[in-house]
Structure formats: C-alpha cells, structure tokens
Amino acid sequence: MSKLQKIKVVFWIIFFFLFISILVTPFIIRDENKLLFSEEATETALLLVELTLLFLISRYYSREVDKKEAEAFWLNSKLKDKEKELLSALEHLGKVNVQISMIRELYEKMEVPTTKSRLRQIINETLSIIKSVTQEDQVWLRIIDIDSGRTLKEQQVGDSPIDSADLKKLSNKKLIRLFKKKEKGKVGSYHIFYSEGDNFSVKAFIMVPDKKASLNQGAERNFLKAVANECEIIFLLFTSQYYKHYPNNKK
C-alpha cells in the first residue's frame, strides 16, 4: 500500500469517528456531569475542536493529493521530452538493419501501463527493440531504488538466461556506484546504460553484453540512454495512481 493510500485510509477512519463524535456530543454533555462551564458553552467548545480537527485533516489530505498530482504532471512532461530524445537518437541509427519507422511508430503509440501485465509487455517490446538494434543475444533491464538498494523490477529478453556468474558481477551495489559517480558503465562483460535524472531515487539500468564494437559508437549509446530514461519514467508513472488524471498519456 502506498503512502497516499495509507493516509487516505487513516483520513476516512478519523473522519468517521469525528463525525460520530459531533453527532453524539449534544447527548453526552449534561448539566449533571458537573461541567466547569455551562452545557451550551462546553458543547460549543467541543464541536469547535472537532470541526477544527476535521478541517486540518482534510487540508493535509488535500495537500498530499495535490503534491502527487503535480508529480504526475511533471512526470508526464518528462516522458514527452524523453520520447523526443529517443526519436532523435533513432534518426542516427540508419546504419542498423532495423526498420526505424516501425520503432518510431511503436514509441509514438506507447502508453503508460495501467496493469502489471501491460507494463511487462511494454518493457518486453522495448528490450526486443534494443536487442534488434544492438544485434546482441541478450538485453537486461533492472530498476533499482538507489536509496535502499532494492530491486523494484527486473526483466530480460534473450536467447539464453543470464549466467549466474554475471548475476553476481552485476550487483545493485556496483550499478548504484556507477550512477553516483556518473561513469560510463561497464561491469564484467556487460555495457551498462542508466537513466540520468536526479529527481527520483528510482533508476533504470539497461545491460547489454560486450560482444559488439558498435556499442562504443555515440549514436547507439545515446539511444540506449534515452531508452533507460524512458523506462524509468514509465515505471514511475505506473507506480503513481494519479497519472491517469491526465488525458495525454498516449502519444
């Protein structure tokens, strides 16, 4: 359950009890309860406190919702910018034996997924494109929370599974160190391409085997960086429940 969902549950629980409290306050305050003030004054004071609490809680919840919606709006803007970068990178890949127009069409139609299965499908299509462009046997995506070091999403497209020795070399700690030092990535026999934004702790890492010299060329490197940025933003939007308020998610 996300932080905002927890706040929503707590809000409605407190709202319910305050509402009940407001309703029963006139019945539980009686002169015979030996009140310091008159029954009317005590009842008015309690109702004022209860209504103030209700207002403050509602205001806090509203601020949290506004913050999430603003974050989703910013992410949607970034998504559009990164897709433009991706298409720009594709313009320089004419030398690769891939139908660039088909790749462009795929990204122009890409939407933010609303289900886990659709997210997996989009990532699979994206990794398949990378596999075709680089002409490698294997492409691997890992999305990491760089604050906790936890893997949030991992997916592979290839003709064979990742070797266990490579898995040990490609540890989250090494990938995070590459990102923090802003180094050109290479771990073991894999080239590493990571999303470059500093606004969020979630980062996407694309790993491609070091079997083709072409990966050292600028056009493909820019393309893979652009894809990593795209994967990061799509994952962030998928995990946010507020992106759906904006109608322009589809290109």
Summary of the structure (lengths in Angstrom):
residues: 251
radius of gyration: 26.1
end to end distance: 29.5
largest distance: 91.6
contacts: 722
relative contact order: 0.14
helix: 63%
strand: 13%
